[in-house]
Amino acid sequence: MSRRAALREAAYWAMREDEGALADAPPPAATDIQAMLDDPAFGEALSEVAAIGRLSDEEVRAMRDRRRRAIGGGVALALVAAVGIGSWQSGVFEAAAPFVQHIETRRGEQRTVQLADGSRVELDGATSMDVTIDGKTRAVEMRRGEAYFDIAHEESRPFTVRAGASSTRVLGTAFSIDLSQRLVKLAVYRGKVRFGGGTGDIVVPAGWRSSFAGGRALEPTRFDASQQDWREAWVDTDDMVLGELVEALNRRGGPVIAPPPASLARLPLSGRFKLDDAEELLGAMGEVYGFRVARQKDQLRLISTAEGDAKSSFE
């Protein structure tokens, strides 16, 4: 006997008015269906369905009145009891409510979060974002910080990350976004990403990175996606200034680094830096760039001492 036929037989048995016939051994699933029909929660669920405007109160009352008088109506009700509530929750009667999640890390905290769609996000310290996932869209509003996204592929639901004025749109891929005070940086590790501000968007493939500044996405450049990155306390960049490095170091914890003076904040850097010891790294840089690091309790300050060689790089 097919599942459909077995369910029909069980529903028929549960709907019988002839109490003598009910003395016979019930078919499989009949007891469960009877319990569902008699459960007050079932009536409440029908009332909730009515409240959303799909069924009127009169229709719900008519369904209740018919449930032990009409075999066809009984089968329909049994089917509703078995699968109807799940269908209602999944959007047959009403679109499922959006899944909304706020994710935030403290300074010095790194965290990995599994999203409702199966995507994974790794957050650096001092990072904040809001996630909204519904039946048609998946969207992240990134408030600050840096994160690595590994997106579950869903052709019908694109995944969009908004950071500042930039928008990153993907189906299934892996990429990181760094939202700094100066610009938004994107690095793509797998697949490809549409990146921009709505006009003049560019497509950035794996092994390439771009930045968004001044209302547009800049021409992508290559990078080695196999190297360790901020998740292992490394930063590798060909487009960073000292002020941004200070931001990245502050996310890691340790002594707080005060915002450097404007003349130092704009110093361009190029190279690969280890982020696990801010005081040592900045001290080495200061010898070249003409500043020193002063510690005041749990805070570091960068103080200009001379004109540095802004063309040098650290490896």
N, C-alpha and C positions, 0 to 999 in steps of 0.2 A: 504494500500500500504506500502511495506517495505521501510526502509530508502534508501536502495540501489536503488530500483525502482524509488523512488521519485527523487533521485539525477540524475539518468539516464534521466528521463523525463525533469528535469530542464536543464541539459546539452544539450539535444537534441534541446530544444527550443532556447537556447542561441546560438547554432551553425547554426541555419537555415539560408540559403541564401535567402529564399523567404520572402521579407519584408512584403508582404501582409499577410502572415500567422502569422507574428509577431504581427499583430494588435490584435490578440486574447489575452485574459487575460493570462498573464504568469503563469505557475505553481509555487508553493511555491519554494523558494530558487533560482529561475531563475535569478531574478534581482541581487542578491548577486553574483552569479557566473559570470554574465555578467560584473559586476563592477570589479571583480577580473581579468578577462581576459583583460579588457581595461586599467587596472592600469599599468602605466609605470614601477612601482616597480616589477611587475610580470616578465616583460622582463629582467630587471636587475638581478632578482634572477636566471633566467635561465642562464644568462651569467655567473654569479658567479659559478653555478653548472658546467658549461662548463670549467671554469678556473681551477677547481680542478682535471680535467682529467677524469671525469666519462662520460661526453658527449663532443663530438667535436663541434666546431662552426657550421659545416655543419648540424649536427644533430639538434642543437638548431634552426637554421634558417628553417630547414625543418619542425620542430614542429610548428613554428610560421606560416609558409605558409599553413600548413594543418588545422590550427585550425578552419577555417570557411569553409573548403571544404569537410571535412570528419567527419561524425557523430562519428565514432569510435575514431578518433583522438581527436574530441571535448570532448568526455566523458573522455578520458585520461587526457586532459589538465584541465578539470574541477576538476577532482580528484586531480591533482597536485596543482591547485589553492586552493582547499579546505584543503588538508592535506599534500601536497608535501613539502612545505617549512618547516613545523614542522618536517616532517620525515627527511629532510636533516639536520636540526639542531640537531636532536636526534640521528643521526648516520647512517641512511639508506644509504645516499650518502657518508657521511664522518663521521668518529668518532668525537664525540663532543670534543671540546677543553677542556683540563683539567681545573678543578677549582683550582686555586692557591691562597692561602691566607697567609699573614704574620700576626701573632698575637703577641702582646707584651704588657706587663704591666710595669708601672713605680714602683719604690720602694714605698711600702705602698698602692698600688692599687690592689684590687682584682676584677676579671672580669669573667663573664660567657658568653660564645660564643656558638651559635648554628651553627654547620657546615652544609655544603650543603647536606650531606646525612642524616641529622636528628640527628646525634650524638651531644652530649653536652660536652663542656670542661670548667672546672672551673680553672682559673689561679690564683696562688698566686702572690704577688708582685715580681718585678724584674724577670719576666719569659718571655721567648721568644721562639717561635716555628714557623715553616713553614708547612702549610697543603697543600697537593696535592691530589685531588680526580678526577679520570677519570672513564671510563666505566669498567675498570677491577680491579683497585686497589684503596685503600685509605691509605695514608701514612702521617705521621707526623715526621718531623725532629726537635727534641727538642734541643734548643741551651743552655738554662740555666733555672734554677728555679724549680718549682714544680707545678704539675697540676693533677686534678682529671678528668678522662675520663669516660663518660657514653655512650657506643658505641651502635648505632643502628645495629640490627642483619641483616646481609646480607650474605647469604651462598656463593654467587658467588664473593663477594668482601671482602676479609680479610682486617682488619684494622691493620696497623703496625706502631709502634712508635719506632723510633731510638733515643736513648739518649746516648751520648758518643759512646762507642763501643758496647753497648747492643742493643738488639732488642726485642720488645714485640709484639707478634702477637695474634690477637683475631678475633672472629666473632662478637659476641654481649655480652658484659660484662661491668662491672664497676671496675675501678682500679685507683690507683694514682701512679705517678712516681716522685721521688725526685732526681734531678741531682745535686749532690754536687761535690766538688773538689776531694773528696776521692773515691767515688763510686756512683753507681746508685741504688736507693732503689725502690722496687715495693711492693705495698700492694693491694691485690685483695678483692673487696667487693661483687662482684656477678659474677657467672660463673667461668670460668677458663682461664688461660693465658699461652701461651708458651713463655718462657723467657730465654734469653741467648745471645750468641754471634755468633750463626751459627753452632757451634759444641758443643756437650754436653748440648743442651738445656734441660730445665726442664719444667714440667707442674705445675703451681701453682694454686690451687683451692681457692675458696672464704674462707676468714677467715685465710689465710696464707700470709706470706710475705717473700721476698727474697732480696738479694743484689747481684749486679754484680761488681766484682773487680778482678783484676789480670787475666782478660780474661775468667772468668767463673762465672756462677751463683752459689751462695752458697745454701746450703741445706735450704729449707723453714722452718720457725718457725710460730707457731700460734700467732694470736693477736685477740683482741676483736673488730670486725668490727662494733659493735653497738655503741661504744664510740665515743664521739666527737673528731675530728681530727683537722688538721691545718686550715680547713675552719672555725672552731669556735675558733681559736687561741689556740689550744692544740697540743702538740706533745707527742706521746707515743712511746718509742723505747727501744729496748734491744740491739741496736747496733749503738751508736752515740758517737762521741767525741766532746769535747768542741768547737773545731773549726767549726764543722758542726752546732752546736747549734747557734753559732754566725752568720753563714750564714742564718739560718732560721729566727733569730731575725731581721737581717738587711732587709729581705724582707718585714717585717711588717711595716716599717716606724719608726718614732721616731728618737732619736739620733743615728747617725751612730756609729757602734762599729768597732774600728780598728781591723785588724787581730791580734789575740793574739800571743805571742811568741810561738815558736815551742814546748817548754816544756809544755805549757798550752794547746796548740791546740790539743795535742795528748791525753789529759786526757779522759779516758772512762767514759761515763755516762750511767745510766740505771734508768728509771723511767718515770713519767708522768709530763710534765711541762706546765705551762700556759705561753703564749707568749705575753700577752698584756702589760707587764711592764718589759722591758728589764733590766733597771737599778736595780729594786728591785730583780728580779730573779738572776741576776749575783752577786749582793751583797750578797744574802743568800748563793749562791754556794761558793763564795770566802771565806766565813768563814770556810768552810769545806775543800776546796781544796787548800787553801793557796795562795790566790791572793786578791787584792783589786781592786775596780772599781774607776778610776779617770775620772772626767768629765772635758773636755776642750771645752767650748762653747757648740756646738751641737754634740760633739763627745765623745764617751766613750773609755777608754783604760783599758785593764786588765794588772795589774802589779803584778808579782810574789812576795810574801812576806815570804812564808814558805813552807815547805813540807806539802801538804795536804793529807788527807785520800782518795786516789783514789778509794777505794772500797765502799764508801758511795753512797747512792742514795737518790733522792728527790721524795716524793709522793705528 
